[in-house]
Amino acid sequence: MMVQDRSKEAREKLEPVEYDRSIEYIWEWFCDLSGGRDYTEVGPLPLTYTEIKAWSELTKQGPEAWEVKTLKRIDRLFISESLKK
């Protein structure tokens, strides 16, 4: 049985996304939060406000309301894309 390397195919489909570098820290926050998320047999569980609050207290980040909304939006997109696989 031959195993296909789909990672090359996936990388070729990725297109660079333009974004404002001044908000790159929010992506870094999301990656940090996402690294501690729980999973089920179906896929990743959404980040909760409780988890975000605990993370912000532990890391002393103190995100503003719009930053939390942005984290939640990124998370919804992450979950949506994860479930497509």
Secondary structure, 3 states (H helix, E strand, C coil): CCCCCHHHHHHHHCCCCCCCHHHHHHHHHHHHHHCCCCECCCCECCCCHHHHHHHHHHHCCCCCHHHHHHHHHHHHHHHHHHHCC
